[in-house]
Amino acid sequence: MNSDSFYSIEEEVSVQTPDSKSQNLNKDDTIPAIQESEKNVQQSTQDKSIIINYKKVNIDRGERQVLKNVDFELYSGEFCYLVGRVGSGKSSLMKTMYADIPIREALMAEILEYDLTKLKSSKIPYLRRNIGIVFQDFQLLQDRSVAANLRFVLQATGWKKKYEIEERIEEVLSDVGMNNKSYKMPHELSGGEQQRIVIARALLNRPKLILADEPTGNLDPTTGTQIVKLLHDLTEHGHSVVMATHNLQLVEDFPARVVECMNKTLLSH
């Protein structure tokens, strides 16, 4: 599905975020990068508001249980890696966070004070306005310029005044170092440049939460490193970030909290 339906407030949205090209975790990996990351990072949650609050959450896809008894909390300004092998439930977990997969059984499942167990379909677009999604495959509209891509999102999410729209576009492009690329078409940009535009798009509505599902999966190592640094920098401005990845080198290079999907459970490292 393309990005226009995700940002429409009129439609129910189903967003696909493939992770087919990422480096897989092997069965026997001991994930030393995760252990080292945990040693290096001590994140205090004192005086921070809670963004995600999951307690005993079960996640199902049809008749198949993907994850069970998930406990997970994320606070404002916090960065968290979500790791695990392909098929372990990472994408399913992230999709529950923007209500693309419903949660039917949980002691508590709250995102930004929205109760996901009781969330009506008419309220989903308002939840998603407070969440920025960074897609692995970019999902930019290929028939229009960078600025037009961003303008479309703002108009679809209720922005009316032209000068405010143009000002916001300039702000987010500057935030990601792409303020001189607004006139370019997506096909004229490198993969790293396109991913920066995707991050800019995710920032448009000043979301409290950024969900990045394998954002470096289609990028070369150097460009991937730049993108992860940019995502880490967002936490300094109050954004909370959950990033799914198979790339343990990035976890080691940019330490943060780590949780892992394994054997239908979510483990903290």
C-alpha positions as CSV (number, residue, x, y, z in Angstrom):
1,M,0.0,0.0,0.0
2,N,1.3,3.5,-0.8
3,S,1.6,6.3,1.8
4,D,-1.4,8.3,0.6
5,S,-3.9,6.0,2.3
6,F,-1.9,5.9,5.5
7,Y,-2.2,9.7,5.9
8,S,-5.8,9.9,4.7
9,I,-8.2,10.6,7.7
10,E,-11.1,9.3,5.7
11,E,-10.0,5.7,5.2
12,E,-9.1,2.7,7.3
13,V,-5.4,2.1,6.6
14,S,-3.4,-1.1,6.2
15,V,0.3,-0.3,5.9
16,Q,2.8,-2.8,4.8
17,T,6.4,-2.4,6.0
18,P,8.5,-5.1,4.4
19,D,11.8,-6.2,5.9
20,S,12.9,-8.6,3.3
21,K,16.4,-7.3,2.6
22,S,17.6,-6.9,6.2
23,Q,20.5,-8.9,7.6
24,N,18.9,-11.9,9.5
25,L,19.7,-12.9,13.1
26,N,21.0,-16.5,13.0
27,K,19.6,-19.1,15.4
28,D,22.8,-19.4,17.4
29,D,23.6,-15.7,17.7
30,T,24.5,-14.7,21.2
31,I,23.9,-11.0,20.3
32,P,27.0,-9.6,22.1
33,A,26.1,-6.2,20.7
34,I,22.9,-6.2,22.7
35,Q,24.7,-7.2,25.9
36,E,27.2,-4.4,25.4
37,S,24.5,-1.9,24.6
38,E,22.7,-2.7,27.9
39,K,26.0,-2.1,29.8
40,N,26.5,1.2,28.2
41,V,23.0,2.6,28.5
42,Q,21.3,3.7,31.7
43,Q,18.1,5.5,30.9
44,S,16.1,7.1,33.7
45,T,12.4,7.3,33.4
46,Q,11.9,9.7,36.2
47,D,9.9,12.8,35.4
48,K,9.2,11.4,31.9
49,S,5.7,10.8,30.5
50,I,4.8,7.3,29.4
51,I,4.2,6.9,25.6
52,I,3.6,3.1,25.3
53,N,2.2,1.0,28.1
54,Y,1.7,-2.7,27.3
55,K,0.9,-5.2,30.0
56,K,0.1,-8.9,29.3
57,V,-0.7,-8.1,25.6
58,N,-1.4,-11.0,23.3
59,I,-1.0,-10.5,19.6
60,D,-2.7,-12.7,17.0
61,R,-2.6,-12.8,13.2
62,G,-5.8,-14.7,12.3
63,E,-5.8,-18.0,14.2
64,R,-2.0,-17.8,14.9
65,Q,-0.6,-16.3,18.1
66,V,2.4,-14.2,17.3
67,L,3.4,-12.9,20.7
68,K,2.0,-13.6,24.2
69,N,2.1,-11.8,27.5
70,V,4.0,-8.8,26.1
71,D,5.1,-6.2,28.7
72,F,6.6,-3.1,27.3
73,E,6.9,0.5,28.3
74,L,8.4,3.4,26.4
75,Y,8.9,6.9,27.8
76,S,9.2,10.3,26.2
77,G,12.6,10.9,24.7
78,E,13.5,7.2,24.8
79,F,15.1,5.2,22.0
80,C,14.5,1.5,21.9
81,Y,15.7,-1.2,19.5
82,L,13.4,-4.1,18.6
83,V,15.4,-7.1,17.4
84,G,14.6,-10.7,16.5
85,R,14.7,-13.1,13.6
86,V,12.4,-12.8,10.6
87,G,9.0,-14.0,11.5
88,S,9.5,-13.5,15.3
89,G,6.8,-10.8,15.5
90,K,8.6,-7.5,15.3
91,S,6.5,-6.0,12.5
92,S,3.3,-7.4,14.1
93,L,4.2,-5.7,17.4
94,M,4.9,-2.4,15.7
95,K,1.6,-2.6,13.7
96,T,-0.4,-2.9,16.9
97,M,1.1,0.4,17.9
98,Y,-0.6,2.3,15.1
99,A,-3.7,0.1,15.2
100,D,-3.1,-1.8,12.0
101,I,-3.4,-5.0,13.9
102,P,-6.1,-5.0,16.6
103,I,-5.3,-6.0,20.2
104,R,-8.1,-8.2,21.5
105,E,-6.6,-9.5,24.8
106,A,-4.5,-7.4,27.2
107,L,-4.4,-6.3,30.8
108,M,-3.4,-2.9,29.4
109,A,-2.6,-1.6,25.9
110,E,-2.2,2.1,25.7
111,I,-0.4,4.3,23.2
112,L,-0.3,8.1,23.8
113,E,-3.2,7.6,26.3
114,Y,-5.4,5.8,23.6
115,D,-6.7,2.5,24.9
116,L,-6.0,0.2,21.9
117,T,-8.4,-2.5,23.2
118,K,-11.3,-0.1,22.9
119,L,-10.2,2.1,20.0
120,K,-12.9,2.8,17.5
121,S,-12.0,2.8,13.8
122,S,-13.1,6.5,13.6
123,K,-10.4,7.4,16.1
124,I,-7.5,5.6,14.5
125,P,-6.6,8.5,12.2
126,Y,-6.3,10.8,15.2
127,L,-4.0,8.3,16.9
128,R,-1.8,8.1,13.8
129,R,-1.4,11.9,13.6
130,N,0.7,11.5,16.8
131,I,2.8,8.8,15.3
132,G,5.5,9.1,12.6
133,I,6.2,6.0,10.5
134,V,9.5,5.4,8.8
135,F,9.1,2.8,6.1
136,Q,11.9,0.6,4.8
137,D,10.8,0.9,1.2
138,F,10.2,4.7,1.4
139,Q,6.6,4.7,0.0
140,L,7.0,8.2,-1.5
141,L,4.6,9.2,-4.2
142,Q,6.6,8.9,-7.4
143,D,4.5,11.3,-9.5
144,R,5.3,14.4,-7.5
145,S,8.2,16.4,-6.0
146,V,9.5,16.1,-2.5
147,A,7.6,19.3,-1.4
148,A,4.4,18.0,-3.0
149,N,4.8,14.7,-1.1
150,L,5.0,16.5,2.1
151,R,2.2,19.0,1.2
152,F,-0.1,16.1,0.5
153,V,0.4,14.7,4.0
154,L,-0.2,18.0,5.7
155,Q,-3.4,18.6,3.7
156,A,-4.6,15.1,4.3
157,T,-4.2,15.5,8.0
158,G,-6.1,18.8,8.3
159,W,-3.6,21.6,7.6
160,K,-5.4,24.4,5.8
161,K,-3.3,27.6,5.7
162,K,-0.9,27.6,2.8
163,Y,1.8,29.7,4.5
164,E,1.8,27.3,7.5
165,I,2.1,24.3,5.2
166,E,5.0,25.8,3.3
167,E,6.7,26.9,6.5
168,R,6.4,23.4,8.0
169,I,7.8,21.8,4.9
170,E,10.8,24.0,5.1
171,E,11.3,23.2,8.8
172,V,11.3,19.4,8.5
173,L,13.5,19.4,5.4
174,S,16.0,21.5,7.3
175,D,15.8,19.1,10.3
176,V,17.0,16.2,8.1
177,G,19.5,18.2,6.0
178,M,17.4,18.2,2.8
179,N,16.2,21.8,2.6
180,N,17.7,22.2,-0.9
181,K,15.9,19.1,-2.3
182,S,12.3,20.2,-2.1
183,Y,11.9,20.5,-5.9
184,K,13.4,17.0,-6.7
185,M,11.4,14.0,-7.8
186,P,11.9,10.9,-5.7
187,H,13.6,9.0,-8.5
188,E,16.2,11.8,-8.6
189,L,17.3,11.1,-5.1
190,S,19.6,8.4,-3.7
191,G,18.3,5.8,-1.2
192,G,19.7,7.7,1.7
193,E,18.2,11.0,0.5
194,Q,14.8,9.3,0.1
195,Q,15.0,7.9,3.6
196,R,15.7,11.3,5.0
197,I,12.6,12.6,3.2
198,V,10.6,9.8,4.7
199,I,11.9,10.9,8.2
200,A,10.9,14.5,7.3
201,R,7.4,13.2,6.4
202,A,7.2,11.4,9.7
203,L,8.0,14.6,11.6
204,L,5.4,16.8,9.9
205,N,2.7,16.6,12.5
206,R,5.3,16.8,15.4
207,P,4.6,13.3,16.6
208,K,5.6,12.1,20.1
209,L,6.3,8.6,18.8
210,I,8.4,7.5,15.8
211,L,8.2,3.9,14.6
212,A,11.0,2.9,12.2
213,D,10.6,-0.7,10.8
214,E,14.0,-1.7,9.3
215,P,14.8,1.8,8.1
216,T,18.3,0.8,7.0
217,G,17.3,-2.4,5.3
218,N,17.7,-1.0,1.7
219,L,20.7,1.2,2.4
220,D,24.4,0.7,2.3
221,P,26.3,0.6,5.6
222,T,27.5,4.2,5.6
223,T,24.1,5.6,4.7
224,G,22.4,3.4,7.2
225,T,24.7,4.7,9.9
226,Q,23.7,8.3,9.0
227,I,20.0,7.4,9.2
228,V,20.3,5.8,12.6
229,K,22.3,8.7,14.0
230,L,19.5,11.0,12.7
231,L,16.9,8.9,14.5
232,H,18.9,9.0,17.7
233,D,19.1,12.8,17.4
234,L,15.3,13.0,17.4
235,T,15.2,11.9,21.0
236,E,17.0,15.0,22.0
237,H,14.0,17.0,20.8
238,G,11.5,14.9,22.9
239,H,10.5,12.3,20.3
240,S,10.4,8.6,21.4
241,V,11.7,6.1,18.9
242,V,11.2,2.4,18.4
243,M,13.4,1.0,15.7
244,A,13.2,-2.6,14.4
245,T,16.4,-3.9,13.0
246,H,18.5,-7.0,12.3
247,N,21.7,-5.0,12.1
248,L,23.4,-5.6,15.4
249,Q,26.4,-3.6,14.4
250,L,24.2,-0.5,14.5
251,V,23.0,-1.5,18.0
252,E,26.6,-1.6,19.1
253,D,27.6,1.6,17.4
254,F,24.6,3.6,18.7
255,P,23.8,2.1,22.1
256,A,20.2,2.2,23.5
257,R,17.7,0.0,25.2
258,V,17.1,-3.3,23.5
259,V,14.1,-5.7,23.5
260,E,13.9,-8.9,21.5
261,C,11.1,-11.0,20.0
262,M,11.9,-14.6,20.7
263,N,9.8,-17.8,21.1
264,K,6.5,-15.7,21.0
265,T,7.7,-13.5,23.9
266,L,9.3,-10.1,24.2
267,L,12.5,-10.2,26.2
268,S,14.4,-7.2,27.7
269,H,18.2,-7.3,27.5
